[in-house]
Amino acid sequence: MYTPPAFRDDDIDFLRASIRAAPLANFVTATAEGLFASPLPLLLDESEGEHGVIYGHLAKANPQCRVPPLCDGMAIFMGPDAYVTPAWYAAKQETGKVVPTWNYVAVHAYGPVEFFEDTGRLLDAVHRLTDHHEGGRVSPWAVSDAPPDFVQAQLRGIVGLRMPITRIEGKRKMSQNRSAADRAGVAAGLAASERASDREVASLIP
């Protein structure tokens, strides 16, 4: 990921929080047959390894889990993002030398990829993923709510994914390269937006 120094973020707590907050990631592998990418809900287990371990699962019919990766896999987690209009910059009135841009948070995690089909490990991963995404609901659904034979049949149709994180990159592009007046204008403009992601970006502008 291209990350100019002004936008680089090495705050591991922020990066982990960004991963936890991303409901859907893109999982990418490079293989002898070319690149594969799948949108997947992924779970970060922070108790394993130096940077944590990512768990998920793919459909068994997905060719990505049948072609061995040639190198580390990559999981792409996107945080809040917002279009930034030049109209919000103080510099627009001063010089007119302004262009549109985009503010966003992105985290790229890399590591060796393991695909597994062991039923016990699959069931554990499915339980943890479900509990993670159902946790905030008033009446959360649990895997145990479904008939056991149905659950076992569903497990036969998926392949588990485990990726220990060996390298992690964070980018928090929040107008840090603009003047204080320009940043204030962007923050005010985004804070007034009806789009929730815009307002979240506004709160992250320094």
N, C-alpha and C positions, 0 to 999 in steps of 0.2 A: 504494500500500500504506500503510495506516495504521501509522505507526511513531512511538510516543512516544519522546522523547529518550533515555530509559533503555535502550531496546532497539535504537536505531539503530546500525548498524555500517558505518563507512566504510573499514574496513581492506581495501584493494583486494586484497591477497594472500589474505586469508581469503575474500573474495567469489569470487575466481577459483578457489581451491581447492574451495569449495563447489560451484561450477559443474562443475568437473572430476569431483567425486565423485558428482554426481547422474546416475544411469544413464538416467533418463527425465525429460524436461521437458514442460511444456505450452506450446504455441506458439499465441498468440492474435492474431487480426486483427479489426479493426472495418471493416465494409464497408457498402455501400449495401443489401445484403441482410441485414444484421444481423451479430452476432458469430459468428466461427468459432474453434474451438479443437481442436487435435490433440495427443495425446500422442506425442512424438517423441524418439528419441535424438539429442542435439545435441552438437556439438563446438565448443569454444572455441579459436580460433587467436589466441594472445596476441601474435603477432609483427606483426599488422596493426592499424593505427589506434591511437588513444589508449587505448581500453578493450578492444580485441580485436574479433574478428569471429566470429559464430556461423554454423556450417554444419550442414546437415542435408538431408533429402529427404522428400518426401511421395509417396504413390501418385498417379499421374496422374489417377486416377478421383476423387480427393478434391476436392470443389468449392472447398475453401479456396484452392487454388493457381490457380483460374480466375477468382476474383472479386477485383478490385484493392482493396487496403487504402485506406482513407480517411485514415489517419494512420500513425504508427509502429506496428510490431508489438511484441509483448511475449512474452518467454520467461520462464516461471516455473520456477525450480529449487528444489526442496524438499530440505532437509538432514535431519539426525536430528530426531526429534520424540518427545515423551513426555507422557502424561497425568500430571498432578500431583494427587494426592489431598490434601485438607486435613488428613488424619490425620498427615501428615509434619511439619506446622508446629508449632513450639513455641507459637505463638500460639493454637493450638487449646485447649491446656490453660490458657492464661493468660486469654483472653477469649472464646473460642468464635466470634469474629467472623471466620470464614474460609470461603472457597468454593473449589471445584475450579477448575483452570485447565489450560492446555496450554503446554508449553515447546517451542520449535522454532527452526529456522534456515530462512530463506527469502531468496532472491535474485531480484529482478525486473530483467531486462535489456530495454532498449527500443532501437529503431532502425528505419531505413528497410528495407523488405523487398524483396528481389529474388528472383524465381523464375526458374530457368534450365533449359534442356533440352539445352545443348551437351554432346555425348557425352564429350569430353575432360574438361570440368569435372566432370561427373557422376561419371565413373570416379575422378577424383582424390578427390572428396568421399567416395565409397564406400570407397575404399582407406583413407583417413585415419580414417573412423569405425570401420571394421572393425579396423584396427590398434590404435586406442585401446581398444576394448572387449575385444579378444582378447589384449592385451599381457601381462596377468598370468597367463594360463593356461599350464599345463605344456606342452601341445601346441597352440599357437595355430593357428587356421584362418586362411588368407589368401584373398583374392579370387582370386588366381592358382591356387588349388587347384581351382577350378571350370573347366569347359571354356570357352574364350573366346567361342564362339558363344552359349552359355547366358548368360554374363555380359552380352553385348550385348543379348540378348533381354530380360533383366531390367531393364537400363538404360532400355529403351524404355517401361517401365511406371512410371517415376518422374519426378519433377520436383525439381530441386535448389533449395535454400533458402540464401540468404546474407543475413545481417543484421548490418551494422556496429553495434556498440554505441555509442550516443550518450549514454545515461544508464543508470545502474545504481543500484539501491537494495538495501540489505541490512538484514535484521532478525535479530537474535540475541536471542530472548526466553528468558532463562535465570534467571528469578526475581530479576533485579537490583533489583526494587522491593520485595523482602522483606528482613526483618532478617537479620543474619548467622546467627542461630540457626535461622531458618526455612530459609535456603538450605542450611545444613548438614544439616538434616533431610531436605530434598528430595534432596540429593546422595546421602545414605546410603541412602535408600529406593530411588532409581533404580539405584544401584550394585549393589544386591542382586537386581535383576530378572533374569529369564531372557531378557528381550528385549534383543537387541544394541543396538537404537536407544536404549533406555532407558539402558543403561550408557554409551553415547556421549554422551548428553545430560548425564549425571552428571559426566562429565569436563570439560564446558564450563561448568559453573556456577562463577561467580567466588567 
